[in-house]
């Protein structure tokens, strides 16, 4: 089921079929804050009200033209201005394929630098999301180059990849701030753990490496076992709640987000918005079979 949904995430004709159904479109709004920047800022403000920070993500990936990549970078610069004007507690997340990584690496680097420099001017921060394994090395290379010039850029590590532990060591040496997640793409068995228990064990291993470092990192998961392991390790090692943050996705486990914030942990939600929500939404469906059964039951009524 997971493989099928992740495959469908990239099928344009299937997308057009699904989009005909109102219920399918409506369900997406559980995971996506809306189509405009105003919708997104509204969601951020609501989160901030209950002491939860946010990271705004302008949806879009695998941009096919330079013009579109530049437009996406322009929009992210505008978001940073919006965040400053609205005085909300929020940074931004970007995907390098949205900024032209499929077109040309230097061009993509320039787009990222423009955003990261603007973030620095605004006293803000840019998180570079991690996409599938075809982009891992190039993403790390681009982030490292950016990090040499600016502190305002960090990236994401996926616990399901065998290489991640080694990548984390290298990124720690270069003072790169990381978000640790399990990983959302369909990856070959030759390079990734297939059993949930193995990915979880690697998540815990890397979580410890991050907590022990003197940088501020993020643990991005809704898995209570991972969260408990993090809380326990931080207590055991006397690592203050202000030294790291938990991150979760907009619309998922709000109860858990709120409980952690009430308990004094730093919590940030990832708030996606924009028109290009289909692949993001399919990845969220793939993570939880119950989401798919819910859609399937209702699809043909809509
Ligand atoms: P797991 O999948 O084991 O789920 C644990 C529990 O969480 C489930 O039992 C369920 O209760 C709940 N849950 C999880 N997903 C759900 C869903 N879609 N709907 C409803 N409930 C759900 N990945 C990536 O490859 N690159 C990236 O850059 C990022 N960035 C990122 C940012 C942030 C802030 C988060 C939280 C996650 C990501 N991810 C990501 C996605 C990540 O890799 C992973 O696919 C999801 O977080 C699901 O994994 P969990 O750690 O939640 O555990």
Boltz pocket constraint, residues with backbone or C-beta under 6 A from the ligand:
constraints:
  - pocket:
      binder: B
      contacts: [[A, 128], [A, 129], [A, 130], [A, 131], [A, 156], [A, 158], [A, 181], [A, 182], [A, 183], [A, 184], [A, 185], [A, 220], [A, 221], [A, 222], [A, 223], [A, 224], [A, 247], [A, 248], [A, 249], [A, 252], [A, 253], [A, 268], [A, 269], [A, 270], [A, 283], [A, 284], [A, 285], [A, 287], [A, 288], [A, 291]]
      max_distance: 6.0
